């Protein structure tokens, strides 16, 4: 009984996260862009690249993330939206600032990255109904 209740609560939390991420992509599609409040004191990722994961799956960002207090780690996360010129990306659960891409990184189209992220979110939402 308790296990069932915990599983249901986890599903509701996951669904709420998916709805929030989908709402952010809807705002981006309508022309909104993150500002100082969203991009202040967030991880900065350098030497990154995007990896396409195939139909129905989001691209993944892999890079070196710096955050406060001073901490460096490898970041691997699903990317929902990215703007290289404005130096930001929205990964699954947070905004990140992006620095230089790694030499020899694969080219990508930001619109395709966002579309793949949106399709994946919708499929995950259906799975969590």
Residue pairs with C-beta under 8 A, 6 or more apart in sequence:
11 128
14 128
15 125
15 128
15 129
17 93
18 121
18 124
18 125
18 128
19 125
21 80
21 90
21 92
21 93
21 121
22 118
22 121
22 122
22 125
24 80
24 81
24 90
25 80
25 81
25 90
25 114
25 117
25 118
25 121
28 81
28 90
28 114
29 114
33 83
33 86
34 88
34 90
34 95
38 95
39 88
39 95
39 97
41 68
42 67
42 94
42 95
42 96
42 97
43 65
43 66
43 67
43 75
43 94
43 96
43 97
44 65
44 66
44 67
44 96
44 97
44 98
44 99
45 61
45 63
45 64
45 65
45 66
45 75
45 89
45 96
45 97
45 98
45 99
46 63
46 64
46 66
46 99
46 100
47 63
47 64
47 99
47 100
47 101
47 102
48 61
48 62
48 63
48 64
48 75
48 98
48 99
48 101
48 102
48 105
49 61
49 62
49 63
49 101
49 102
49 105
49 106
50 59
50 60
50 61
50 79
50 82
50 105
50 106
50 108
50 113
51 59
51 60
51 61
51 62
51 106
52 59
52 106
52 108
52 116
53 59
53 60
53 116
56 119
56 120
56 123
57 116
57 120
58 78
58 79
58 80
58 113
58 116
58 117
58 120
59 78
59 79
59 108
59 113
59 116
59 117
60 76
60 77
60 78
60 79
61 75
61 76
61 77
61 78
61 79
61 82
61 89
61 91
61 96
62 74
62 75
62 76
63 74
63 75
63 98
63 102
64 72
64 73
64 74
64 75
65 72
65 73
65 74
65 75
65 96
66 72
67 73
75 91
75 96
77 91
77 92
77 93
78 91
78 92
78 117
78 120
79 89
79 90
79 91
79 113
79 117
80 90
80 91
80 92
80 113
80 114
80 117
80 118
80 121
81 89
81 90
81 110
81 113
81 114
81 117
82 88
82 89
82 90
82 98
82 108
82 110
82 113
82 114
83 89
83 110
84 98
84 101
84 110
87 97
87 98
87 99
88 95
88 96
88 97
88 98
89 95
89 96
89 98
90 96
